[in-house]
Amino acid sequence: MSKPIDTLGPIVSSEHLASGALPALSEIEFGLTMLNHAFSRWMVRCMAAAGVPDLSPVDILVLHNINSRNKPKTLADIALVLNIEDTHVVTYALKKLERLKLIKSGRRGKEKLVMVTEAGSQACARYKSTRESLLVKSLLATEVSAEALSEVAARLRALSGHYDQAARAAASL
């Protein structure tokens, strides 16, 4: 006879990590892993449905960031906002987006700036429309409140700070 679901224990990907002082953290990590892969898959498929196939999740995040607030951004701005440590990842995305004519570059003194093109802005608008009709509509149907989502977001941002601090400590070992 199988155990009832509520007595199975934590749902984790690595039992040995859940056997420490804070097993719930392993549950969060597994949930984040599942969410990360689902979110990445969603972004790629949503952007393809919006008419721009073959972009990676990072490419899409960079494009949306550049489109945000309709003001030019530097490589450092983008990497900081997206919490990307390896600027080469952002540089590669910028080259790809510029090659596809979704962004254009310019200069402010010695500093390189990137801005969204009309084609990039339209791609972001189509992505938003697809997101609203498929993702947002399904979440609203489940009666998930905006307040509950904001609370989850705040907790995730707080956790990211703990992981960043732990990463800095691990790098110094």
LUMGU-963578 format. One record per atom (N, C-alpha, C): atom name; x, y, z; residue number from 0. Coordinates in pm, 1 decimal. Layout:
residues N
PT  site         X         Y         Z  pos
PT    CA         X         Y         Z  NUM
...
This chain:
residues 173
PT  site         X         Y         Z  pos
PT     N      84.3    -118.1       0.0    0
PT    CA       0.0       0.0       0.0    0
PT     C      88.9     124.6       0.0    0
PT     N      52.9     224.5     -79.4    1
PT    CA     135.7     344.5     -86.6    1
PT     C      99.0     441.5      25.1    1
PT     N     196.4     526.2      57.7    2
PT    CA     176.2     627.3     162.5    2
PT     C      90.5     740.9     109.4    2
PT     N      11.0     801.6     196.8    3
PT    CA     -60.6     923.3     154.2    3
PT     C      40.6    1032.4     119.7    3
PT     N       4.2    1119.4      28.4    4
PT    CA      95.5    1223.7     -18.6    4
PT     C     149.8    1308.0      95.7    4
PT     N      69.1    1341.1     196.1    5
PT    CA     115.2    1429.3     303.4    5
PT     C     215.9    1362.2     396.5    5
PT     N     239.8    1232.7     384.8    6
PT    CA     338.6    1165.6     470.1    6
PT     C     463.3    1125.3     392.5    6
PT     N     474.1    1166.3     267.7    7
PT    CA     590.5    1130.0     186.9    7
PT     C     715.8    1207.1     227.0    7
PT     N     700.7    1318.3     294.0    8
PT    CA     815.3    1401.5     328.9    8
PT     C     837.2    1508.8     224.4    8
PT     N     948.1    1580.6     237.7    9
PT    CA     973.2    1691.0     144.1    9
PT     C     995.9    1639.8       2.1    9
PT     N     954.6    1719.2     -95.5   10
PT    CA     976.5    1686.4    -236.2   10
PT     C    1102.2    1760.8    -279.6   10
PT     N    1208.5    1684.0    -301.3   11
PT    CA    1338.6    1741.1    -333.3   11
PT     C    1402.2    1661.9    -446.4   11
PT     N    1505.3    1719.5    -507.4   12
PT    CA    1577.5    1648.0    -612.6   12
PT     C    1701.3    1578.3    -557.3   12
PT     N    1748.9    1620.9    -441.6   13
PT    CA    1871.5    1565.8    -382.7   13
PT     C    1849.2    1539.0    -234.5   13
PT     N    1810.9    1416.9    -203.2   14
PT    CA    1778.2    1379.7     -65.2   14
PT     C    1892.4    1410.0      31.0   14
PT     N    2016.2    1390.0     -13.5   15
PT    CA    2130.3    1413.8      75.7   15
PT     C    2139.7    1560.2     118.9   15
PT     N    2094.1    1653.2      35.2   16
PT    CA    2095.5    1794.0      74.1   16
PT     C    1979.7    1827.1     168.0   16
PT     N    1871.8    1750.9     159.2   17
PT    CA    1755.5    1773.1     245.1   17
PT     C    1774.2    1713.1     383.6   17
PT     N    1882.6    1639.6     403.2   18
PT    CA    1904.0    1575.0     533.2   18
PT     C    1979.1    1665.0     631.2   18
PT     N    2004.3    1789.3     593.5   19
PT    CA    2076.0    1882.6     680.7   19
PT     C    1983.0    1956.4     774.6   19
PT     N    2029.5    2071.1     819.9   20
PT    CA    1958.2    2148.0     923.6   20
PT     C    1831.3    2217.2     872.5   20
PT     N    1818.6    2238.2     742.3   21
PT    CA    1702.6    2310.2     690.2   21
PT     C    1648.8    2238.9     565.4   21
PT     N    1579.2    2126.2     583.2   22
PT    CA    1528.2    2050.6     468.2   22
PT     C    1436.3    2132.2     377.7   22
PT     N    1364.8    2226.4     434.0   23
PT    CA    1272.8    2308.2     353.7   23
PT     C    1348.0    2387.5     246.9   23
PT     N    1474.9    2420.3     272.0   24
PT    CA    1553.3    2491.5     172.2   24
PT     C    1571.8    2404.6      47.5   24
PT     N    1588.6    2274.2      66.8   25
PT    CA    1598.8    2183.3     -47.9   25
PT     C    1468.1    2177.9    -126.1   25
PT     N    1357.0    2190.2     -56.2   26
PT    CA    1227.9    2195.5    -125.2   26
PT     C    1219.2    2321.5    -211.3   26
PT     N    1264.5    2433.1    -155.0   27
PT    CA    1265.9    2559.4    -231.0   27
PT     C    1356.9    2545.2    -352.6   27
PT     N    1475.4    2488.4    -332.9   28
PT    CA    1570.6    2473.9    -443.7   28
PT     C    1512.7    2387.7    -555.7   28
PT     N    1444.2    2280.5    -520.2   29
PT    CA    1382.7    2196.4    -622.3   29
PT     C    1271.4    2273.3    -692.3   29
PT     N    1191.7    2346.0    -615.2   30
PT    CA    1086.4    2427.9    -675.2   30
PT     C    1143.7    2533.5    -768.6   30
PT     N    1254.1    2596.6    -728.3   31
PT    CA    1319.3    2696.5    -812.8   31
PT     C    1373.1    2633.5    -941.3   31
PT     N    1428.7    2514.2    -928.6   32
PT    CA    1479.7    2443.0   -1046.4   32
PT     C    1366.2    2416.6   -1144.9   32
PT     N    1255.2    2364.8   -1093.1   33
PT    CA    1139.2    2336.8   -1177.9   33
PT     C    1085.4    2466.6   -1238.8   33
PT     N    1074.7    2571.7   -1158.0   34
PT    CA    1024.4    2700.2   -1205.7   34
PT     C    1117.8    2760.5   -1310.2   34
PT     N    1248.1    2754.2   -1285.1   35
PT    CA    1345.1    2809.9   -1378.5   35
PT     C    1331.8    2744.9   -1515.9   35
PT     N    1324.8    2612.6   -1518.3   36
PT    CA    1313.9    2543.6   -1647.4   36
PT     C    1180.0    2572.6   -1714.8   36
PT     N    1072.3    2574.8   -1637.5   37
PT    CA     940.4    2604.6   -1694.4   37
PT     C     935.4    2748.6   -1746.6   37
PT     N     990.8    2842.9   -1670.5   38
PT    CA     991.8    2982.4   -1710.9   38
PT     C    1075.9    3001.4   -1837.4   38
PT     N    1192.0    2937.4   -1842.6   39
PT    CA    1277.4    2947.1   -1961.4   39
PT     C    1206.0    2892.1   -2084.6   39
PT     N    1143.5    2776.7   -2068.6   40
PT    CA    1068.8    2715.2   -2179.2   40
PT     C     954.8    2808.4   -2223.2   40
PT     N     884.3    2865.1   -2126.4   41
PT    CA     774.9    2957.2   -2155.7   41
PT     C     824.4    3077.4   -2235.6   41
PT     N     931.3    3141.8   -2189.7   42
PT    CA     981.0    3261.4   -2257.6   42
PT     C    1014.3    3232.1   -2403.8   42
PT     N    1083.9    3122.1   -2427.0   43
PT    CA    1126.0    3086.2   -2562.7   43
PT     C    1003.4    3061.2   -2651.2   43
PT     N     907.0    2986.9   -2599.4   44
PT    CA     788.4    2954.6   -2679.4   44
PT     C     697.0    3075.3   -2697.4   44
PT     N     688.7    3159.1   -2596.1   45
PT    CA     606.9    3280.1   -2607.5   45
PT     C     667.2    3374.5   -2711.3   45
PT     N     799.3    3391.4   -2708.5   46
PT    CA     863.8    3480.1   -2806.1   46
PT     C     852.7    3421.8   -2946.6   46
PT     N     861.0    3288.7   -2959.9   47
PT    CA     843.0    3226.7   -3091.4   47
PT     C     700.3    3252.2   -3141.3   47
PT     N     601.9    3240.8   -3050.6   48
PT    CA     463.0    3268.4   -3087.5   48
PT     C     445.1    3415.6   -3124.3   48
PT     N     529.3    3500.8   -3068.2   49
PT    CA     524.8    3644.4   -3099.1   49
PT     C     598.5    3677.0   -3228.7   49
PT     N     651.8    3573.6   -3295.0   50
PT    CA     714.5    3592.9   -3425.3   50
PT     C     865.1    3602.0   -3426.0   50
PT     N     928.6    3577.5   -3311.0   51
PT    CA    1074.8    3584.3   -3305.8   51
PT     C    1127.7    3452.3   -3248.0   51
PT     N    1146.4    3353.5   -3334.3   52
PT    CA    1197.4    3225.1   -3286.4   52
PT     C    1349.1    3230.7   -3265.7   52
PT     N    1400.1    3126.7   -3205.2   53
PT    CA    1545.2    3105.6   -3192.2   53
PT     C    1616.8    3202.0   -3098.6   53
PT     N    1544.3    3264.4   -3005.9   54
PT    CA    1610.7    3342.6   -2901.6   54
PT     C    1622.6    3255.5   -2777.4   54
PT     N    1730.1    3273.9   -2703.8   55
PT    CA    1748.3    3203.3   -2576.8   55
PT     C    1674.3    3279.8   -2467.2   55
PT     N    1653.8    3217.1   -2352.1   56
PT    CA    1592.0    3290.4   -2241.1   56
PT     C    1667.9    3418.9   -2205.8   56
PT     N    1799.9    3414.4   -2206.3   57
PT    CA    1878.2    3535.2   -2173.8   57
PT     C    1857.2    3642.4   -2280.2   57
PT     N    1854.4    3603.0   -2407.0   58
PT    CA    1828.9    3699.6   -2514.4   58
PT     C    1696.1    3772.1   -2490.6   58
PT     N    1595.3    3695.4   -2452.4   59
PT    CA    1461.5    3750.8   -2431.2   59
PT     C    1459.6    3843.9   -2311.0   59
PT     N    1524.3    3803.3   -2202.3   60
PT    CA    1531.3    3889.7   -2084.2   60
PT     C    1603.5    4020.4   -2116.3   60
PT     N    1711.0    4010.6   -2191.8   61
PT    CA    1787.4    4130.2   -2229.8   61
PT     C    1701.5    4221.3   -2317.6   61
PT     N    1631.2    4164.3   -2414.9   62
PT    CA    1545.1    4245.3   -2501.6   62
PT     C    1437.7    4317.4   -2420.4   62
PT     N    1370.3    4244.8   -2331.2   63
PT    CA    1267.1    4308.9   -2249.1   63
PT     C    1326.5    4419.7   -2161.3   63
PT     N    1447.1    4396.1   -2107.4   64
PT    CA    1510.7    4496.8   -2023.3   64
PT     C    1542.0    4622.7   -2103.9   64
PT     N    1593.0    4605.1   -2224.9   65
PT    CA    1625.3    4720.3   -2309.6   65
PT     C    1497.7    4795.1   -2347.7   65
PT     N    1390.2    4722.2   -2371.7   66
PT    CA    1262.2    4783.4   -2408.1   66
PT     C    1199.4    4858.6   -2290.5   66
PT     N    1232.4    4817.4   -2169.0   67
PT    CA    1171.8    4875.7   -2049.3   67
PT     C    1201.6    5025.0   -2038.2   67
PT     N    1099.8    5101.4   -2013.6   68
PT    CA    1106.9    5246.2   -1991.9   68
PT     C    1156.8    5325.1   -2112.1   68
PT     N    1176.4    5255.2   -2224.7   69
PT    CA    1212.9    5320.6   -2350.3   69
PT     C    1329.3    5418.9   -2335.7   69
PT     N    1434.4    5375.9   -2263.4   70
PT    CA    1552.7    5461.6   -2253.3   70
PT     C    1677.4    5376.7   -2277.9   70
PT     N    1780.5    5436.6   -2334.7   71
PT    CA    1903.1    5362.4   -2366.0   71
PT     C    1964.9    5300.0   -2240.8   71
PT     N    2028.4    5185.0   -2260.3   72
PT    CA    2091.2    5111.0   -2149.3   72
PT     C    2236.3    5079.1   -2185.2   72
PT     N    2318.0    5068.1   -2082.5   73
PT    CA    2455.6    5021.2   -2101.1   73
PT     C    2461.7    4872.6   -2068.1   73
PT     N    2567.7    4809.8   -2111.1   74
PT    CA    2592.3    4669.4   -2078.2   74
PT     C    2589.5    4651.5   -1926.3   74
PT     N    2653.7    4742.1   -1853.9   75
PT    CA    2657.7    4732.7   -1707.0   75
PT     C    2518.2    4744.9   -1646.2   75
PT     N    2434.4    4834.9   -1700.8   76
PT    CA    2296.3    4849.9   -1652.5   76
PT     C    2220.9    4718.5   -1664.6   76
PT     N    2230.9    4657.0   -1781.4   77
PT    CA    2156.8    4533.9   -1809.3   77
PT     C    2204.0    4420.9   -1719.4   77
PT     N    2335.6    4404.1   -1710.0   78
PT    CA    2390.9    4296.9   -1625.8   78
PT     C    2350.8    4316.2   -1479.9   78
PT     N    2351.9    4439.2   -1432.4   79
PT    CA    2315.5    4467.4   -1293.5   79
PT     C    2168.9    4433.8   -1266.4   79
PT     N    2080.1    4482.9   -1349.9   80
PT    CA    1937.0    4460.8   -1329.0   80
PT     C    1902.7    4312.2   -1336.8   80
PT     N    1962.4    4241.0   -1431.9   81
PT    CA    1932.0    4098.9   -1449.4   81
PT     C    2017.3    4008.2   -1360.0   81
PT     N    2106.1    4067.8   -1280.6   82
PT    CA    2193.1    3993.0   -1188.9   82
PT     C    2276.3    3888.5   -1263.3   82
PT     N    2333.3    3930.8   -1376.9   83
PT    CA    2419.8    3844.1   -1456.7   83
PT     C    2563.8    3884.9   -1429.8   83
PT     N    2639.1    3793.2   -1372.7   84
PT    CA    2777.4    3821.7   -1335.7   84
PT     C    2870.2    3822.6   -1456.6   84
PT     N    2850.4    3731.9   -1549.6   85
PT    CA    2937.4    3717.9   -1665.8   85
PT     C    2888.5    3810.7   -1776.5   85
PT     N    2954.0    3924.2   -1793.3   86
PT    CA    2908.8    4022.7   -1891.4   86
PT     C    2920.0    3970.5   -2034.8   86
PT     N    3002.0    3866.8   -2057.1   87
PT    CA    3011.8    3809.2   -2191.6   87
PT     C    2877.5    3750.8   -2236.5   87
PT     N    2800.1    3700.2   -2140.7   88
PT    CA    2667.7    3646.3   -2171.7   88
PT     C    2578.2    3757.5   -2225.8   88
PT     N    2583.3    3874.3   -2162.9   89
PT    CA    2503.1    3988.0   -2208.0   89
PT     C    2556.8    4040.0   -2341.3   89
PT     N    2687.4    4047.8   -2356.0   90
PT    CA    2748.1    4094.4   -2480.9   90
PT     C    2704.5    4007.2   -2598.0   90
PT     N    2704.2    3876.4   -2579.0   91
PT    CA    2661.7    3784.1   -2684.2   91
PT     C    2514.9    3809.2   -2720.2   91
PT     N    2430.8    3825.7   -2618.8   92
PT    CA    2288.2    3852.8   -2643.5   92
PT     C    2271.3    3983.8   -2719.7   92
PT     N    2345.9    4086.6   -2682.2   93
PT    CA    2336.3    4216.4   -2750.5   93
PT     C    2373.9    4203.2   -2897.6   93
PT     N    2480.0    4129.5   -2927.2   94
PT    CA    2521.8    4110.2   -3066.6   94
PT     C    2413.9    4038.0   -3145.7   94
PT     N    2356.7    3936.2   -3085.5   95
PT    CA    2251.5    3859.1   -3152.5   95
PT     C    2128.3    3945.9   -3177.2   95
PT     N    2085.7    4020.6   -3077.4   96
PT    CA    1967.1    4106.6   -3091.4   96
PT     C    1990.7    4217.4   -3193.8   96
PT     N    2112.6    4269.9   -3198.7   97
PT    CA    2144.2    4374.4   -3296.6   97
PT     C    2147.0    4315.6   -3437.9   97
PT     N    2201.6    4195.0   -3452.3   98
PT    CA    2204.5    4127.7   -3581.5   98
PT     C    2061.8    4103.8   -3634.3   98
PT     N    1968.8    4076.6   -3541.0   99
PT    CA    1828.3    4055.4   -3578.0   99
PT     C    1750.3    4186.1   -3592.2   99
PT     N    1818.8    4298.6   -3572.4  100
PT    CA    1761.0    4433.1   -3584.0  100
PT     C    1649.1    4458.5   -3482.3  100
PT     N    1660.0    4394.5   -3365.4  101
PT    CA    1565.4    4417.3   -3256.5  101
PT     C    1614.3    4528.6   -3164.6  101
PT     N    1744.7    4553.1   -3167.3  102
PT    CA    1804.2    4664.5   -3093.3  102
PT     C    1904.7    4733.9   -3183.9  102
PT     N    1943.9    4853.8   -3144.6  103
PT    CA    2050.2    4926.5   -3214.6  103
PT     C    2141.6    4985.3   -3109.0  103
PT     N    2263.0    5017.3   -3148.9  104
PT    CA    2357.9    5072.7   -3052.3  104
PT     C    2395.8    5214.9   -3091.6  104
PT     N    2441.9    5286.8   -2990.9  105
PT    CA    2488.8    5423.1   -3009.2  105
PT     C    2594.2    5451.6   -2903.4  105
PT     N    2631.5    5574.6   -2890.2  106
PT    CA    2735.3    5612.7   -2792.5  106
PT     C    2692.8    5735.9   -2715.4  106
PT     N    2737.9    5739.4   -2591.4  107
PT    CA    2729.2    5859.3   -2507.6  107
PT     C    2871.3    5876.8   -2456.0  107
PT     N    2946.7    5965.2   -2522.9  108
PT    CA    3088.8    5976.2   -2492.6  108
PT     C    3157.6    5846.9   -2534.1  108
PT     N    3230.5    5786.3   -2441.9  109
PT    CA    3298.9    5659.6   -2470.0  109
PT     C    3211.2    5538.8   -2441.1  109
PT     N    3095.3    5564.0   -2381.9  110
PT    CA    3008.3    5456.3   -2336.8  110
PT     C    2914.3    5409.5   -2447.8  110
PT     N    2909.3    5276.9   -2469.7  111
PT    CA    2817.6    5219.4   -2567.6  111
PT     C    2679.2    5206.7   -2503.8  111
PT     N    2578.5    5249.5   -2577.4  112
PT    CA    2439.9    5239.2   -2533.6  112
PT     C    2362.5    5154.2   -2632.7  112
PT     N    2261.7    5084.3   -2582.4  113
PT    CA    2173.4    5008.6   -2670.6  113
PT     C    2030.5    5054.6   -2647.4  113
PT     N    1953.6    5054.6   -2755.4  114
PT    CA    1812.6    5090.2   -2748.3  114
PT     C    1733.8    4993.5   -2834.6  114
PT     N    1606.8    4983.4   -2802.6  115
PT    CA    1519.4    4895.0   -2878.8  115
PT     C    1482.6    4963.0   -3010.3  115
PT     N    1470.6    4883.7   -3115.4  116
PT    CA    1423.2    4935.1   -3244.1  116
PT     C    1270.8    4921.2   -3247.6  116
PT     N    1210.3    4972.3   -3353.1  117
PT    CA    1065.5    4955.5   -3369.7  117
PT     C    1030.3    4806.9   -3378.5  117
PT     N    1112.1    4729.7   -3449.1  118
PT    CA    1087.5    4585.0   -3460.3  118
PT     C    1098.2    4517.5   -3324.0  118
PT     N    1194.0    4558.6   -3242.7  119
PT    CA    1210.1    4503.0   -3108.3  119
PT     C    1093.8    4540.1   -3017.7  119
PT     N    1049.2    4664.5   -3028.2  120
PT    CA     935.4    4710.5   -2949.2  120
PT     C     808.7    4634.5   -2987.4  120
PT     N     789.2    4612.1   -3116.6  121
PT    CA     672.1    4537.1   -3163.1  121
PT     C     678.1    4391.4   -3116.3  121
PT     N     796.9    4331.2   -3117.5  122
PT    CA     812.5    4193.1   -3069.8  122
PT     C     775.7    4185.0   -2921.8  122
PT     N     821.0    4283.8   -2843.6  123
PT    CA     787.4    4286.2   -2700.3  123
PT     C     637.5    4304.8   -2679.2  123
PT     N     574.2    4385.4   -2762.5  124
PT    CA     428.8    4407.2   -2751.7  124
PT     C     352.5    4279.4   -2784.8  124
PT     N     397.2    4206.6   -2889.1  125
PT    CA     331.9    4079.8   -2924.3  125
PT     C     353.0    3976.6   -2813.3  125
PT     N     472.9    3974.5   -2753.4  126
PT    CA     501.9    3884.9   -2640.8  126
PT     C     405.9    3915.4   -2525.4  126
PT     N     391.2    4044.4   -2494.7  127
PT    CA     301.3    4085.6   -2386.1  127
PT     C     158.3    4040.0   -2413.0  127
PT     N     112.8    4056.9   -2535.2  128
PT    CA     -22.6    4016.9   -2571.4  128
PT     C     -41.1    3865.6   -2554.7  128
PT     N      55.8    3789.2   -2600.0  129
PT    CA      50.7    3643.1   -2585.7  129
PT     C      54.3    3604.3   -2438.4  129
PT     N     138.0    3671.8   -2361.9  130
PT    CA     147.9    3646.1   -2217.4  130
PT     C      15.1    3673.1   -2147.9  130
PT     N     -46.6    3784.4   -2182.4  131
PT    CA    -175.2    3819.4   -2122.1  131
PT     C    -281.7    3714.2   -2153.9  131
PT     N    -288.9    3672.7   -2279.9  132
PT    CA    -395.9    3581.3   -2319.9  132
PT     C    -373.7    3438.1   -2272.1  132
PT     N    -249.6    3395.4   -2258.0  133
PT    CA    -224.4    3256.6   -2219.1  133
PT     C    -188.3    3239.1   -2072.1  133
PT     N     -94.7    3317.3   -2023.8  134
PT    CA     -44.3    3297.4   -1887.4  134
PT     C    -126.1    3374.0   -1783.6  134
PT     N    -140.6    3503.3   -1804.5  135
PT    CA    -211.6    3585.5   -1706.6  135
PT     C    -356.7    3540.1   -1693.7  135
PT     N    -420.4    3514.0   -1805.3  136
PT    CA    -559.7    3469.9   -1803.4  136
PT     C    -575.3    3340.0   -1723.1  136
PT     N    -481.4    3245.8   -1739.7  137
PT    CA    -491.9    3119.4   -1665.7  137
PT     C    -465.6    3140.1   -1516.4  137
PT     N    -375.5    3230.1   -1481.1  138
PT    CA    -351.3    3258.7   -1339.1  138
PT     C    -470.8    3327.0   -1274.9  138
PT     N    -532.3    3419.5   -1346.3  139
PT    CA    -650.3    3487.1   -1292.7  139
PT     C    -764.6    3388.4   -1270.0  139
PT     N    -772.5    3287.3   -1354.0  140
PT    CA    -877.3    3185.7   -1340.1  140
PT     C    -858.1    3100.5   -1214.6  140
PT     N    -734.9    3094.7   -1164.5  141
PT    CA    -708.1    3016.6   -1042.6  141
PT     C    -724.9    3100.8    -916.8  141
PT     N    -762.1    3224.6    -934.1  142
PT    CA    -784.2    3316.7    -823.4  142
PT     C    -659.3    3342.1    -739.3  142
PT     N    -543.8    3340.6    -803.7  143
PT    CA    -419.7    3379.2    -737.3  143
PT     C    -422.8    3530.6    -724.9  143
PT     N    -405.3    3580.1    -603.8  144
PT    CA    -413.0    3725.0    -584.4  144
PT     C    -281.1    3792.7    -619.1  144
PT     N    -293.3    3917.2    -659.2  145
PT    CA    -174.6    3998.0    -686.7  145
PT     C     -89.4    4011.3    -561.0  145
PT     N    -154.5    4022.7    -446.2  146
PT    CA     -82.6    4035.1    -319.2  146
PT     C      -0.7    3909.0    -289.8  146
PT     N     -58.6    3792.8    -314.4  147
PT    CA      12.5    3666.5    -290.7  147
PT     C     133.8    3655.2    -383.0  147
PT     N     116.9    3693.4    -509.4  148
PT    CA     229.7    3689.3    -602.8  148
PT     C     338.5    3788.1    -561.3  148
PT     N     300.1    3906.2    -516.1  149
PT    CA     398.4    4005.5    -471.0  149
PT     C     475.5    3955.4    -349.0  149
PT     N     407.2    3884.7    -259.8  150
PT    CA     473.8    3828.1    -141.7  150
PT     C     575.6    3721.8    -182.4  150
PT     N     539.1    3636.3    -275.5  151
PT    CA     632.5    3534.5    -325.6  151
PT     C     753.5    3603.6    -388.6  151
PT     N     728.2    3705.9    -469.8  152
PT    CA     837.3    3778.8    -536.1  152
PT     C     932.1    3840.3    -433.6  152
PT     N     877.7    3899.9    -328.5  153
PT    CA     961.0    3961.2    -224.0  153
PT     C    1046.6    3855.3    -154.5  153
PT     N     988.4    3740.7    -126.7  154
PT    CA    1064.4    3633.0     -61.6  154
PT     C    1173.8    3579.2    -153.3  154
PT     N    1145.1    3567.7    -281.6  155
PT    CA    1246.7    3521.1    -376.3  155
PT     C    1362.3    3620.4    -386.0  155
PT     N    1331.0    3750.6    -388.5  156
PT    CA    1438.2    3851.5    -392.2  156
PT     C    1523.2    3844.5    -266.1  156
PT     N    1459.7    3823.7    -151.9  157
PT    CA    1534.6    3812.1     -26.1  157
PT     C    1624.1    3688.8     -28.8  157
PT     N    1571.3    3577.4     -76.8  158
PT    CA    1652.0    3455.6     -87.1  158
PT     C    1770.2    3475.0    -181.5  158
PT     N    1749.3    3550.8    -289.7  159
PT    CA    1858.8    3572.8    -384.5  159
PT     C    1975.3    3643.5    -315.8  159
PT     N    1945.2    3731.9    -223.4  160
PT    CA    2051.8    3798.9    -147.7  160
PT     C    2131.6    3701.4     -62.7  160
PT     N    2063.9    3605.4      -0.6  161
PT    CA    2133.6    3503.6      78.3  161
PT     C    2223.2    3417.0     -11.0  161
PT     N    2171.4    3379.1    -127.8  162
PT    CA    2251.7    3298.7    -220.3  162
PT     C    2370.5    3377.8    -272.8  162
PT     N    2351.3    3506.9    -303.6  163
PT    CA    2463.1    3589.5    -350.0  163
PT     C    2571.2    3600.8    -242.4  163
PT     N    2530.3    3623.4    -118.3  164
PT    CA    2626.1    3633.2      -8.9  164
PT     C    2699.3    3501.0      11.0  164
PT     N    2627.3    3390.6       5.9  165
PT    CA    2690.1    3258.6      21.7  165
PT     C    2786.7    3231.1     -94.1  165
PT     N    2751.8    3276.1    -214.4  166
PT    CA    2841.1    3257.8    -328.7  166
PT     C    2970.3    3335.8    -310.0  166
PT     N    2960.0    3459.4    -258.3  167
PT    CA    3081.9    3538.0    -231.9  167
PT     C    3168.4    3469.8    -126.4  167
PT     N    3103.0    3416.2     -21.5  168
PT    CA    3177.8    3346.6      83.0  168
PT     C    3244.0    3221.3      26.8  168
PT     N    3172.9    3147.0     -56.4  169
PT    CA    3229.2    3024.3    -114.4  169
PT     C    3347.3    3056.6    -205.7  169
PT     N    3340.2    3169.5    -276.1  170
PT    CA    3449.3    3208.6    -365.7  170
PT     C    3575.8    3244.0    -288.1  170
PT     N    3560.0    3279.5    -162.7  171
PT    CA    3678.2    3315.4     -83.7  171
PT     C    3740.2    3196.2     -11.4  171
PT     N    3681.0    3079.6     -23.5  172
PT    CA    3735.5    2960.4      44.3  172
PT     C    3858.1    2906.3     -26.8  172
